[in-house]
């Protein structure tokens, strides 16, 4: 990468014992410690230092860390503090793992963590993880895409302390008819419903709220835009939940069996590995 003060120049990598100092950002998955990838587990197993967001990441994941690893719960730490821990470890030639809930690419704020490390010559690597959106779909036993219904999935959130560009308002996104996975917004589900209705989605549009997907106490509330807010409030769910909205959910949530099969498994459909019949 280039540095802001010296564009076009790459910092010399920090090297200890012939190997570049590296901080690995690992997607911890949605909660179940067994949903971490093999690559993520292997990185944890050799790390000298582990940083994890204790307010979100299941501490059971630390069972994969090697004995003697120094573990930091970053729930009360700011960016400068976590950066200092990573840099100190890198200067000692130690390996570092930074555990992020779900997949680091979604609302993970990893770039602001990587920049000061790379400017200092520390190599950064990312291992993807299972998003809570997919764990929520798995818990419901549903697809997020469906032929002739929706072939697009949108990951979004309501504006809060972190703003959302006007062009990406939930109202506008809902107007596309795509399946919506709404993060970090269950405490304002009434606003989510109102925005979707303004975007043109009808009151009978299927909706679900999955609480703590893949954790031992995972649960779900299902319904439609007409009643999902009331059902969610009655269940007492106001945090750590994914909101799923869209017609692709209808076969599972409403028992609708009139959807079109995909062409992939149609008997008459030919492709490079199978000759169609008829």
Secondary structure, 3 states (H helix, E strand, C coil): CCECCECCCCCCCCEECCEECEEEEEECECCCHHHCCHHHHHHHHHCCEEEECCCCCCHHHHHHCCCCCEEEEHHHCCHHHHHHHHHHHHHCCCCEEEEECECCCCCCCHHHHHHHHHHCCCEEEEECCCCHHHHHHHHHCCCCCECCCECCEEEEECCCCCCCCHHHCHHHHHCCCCEEEEECCHHHHHHHHHHHHHCCCCCCCEEEEEECCCCCCCEEEEEECCCHHHHHHHHCCCCCEEEEECHHHHHHHHCCCCCCCCCCCCCCCCECCECCCC
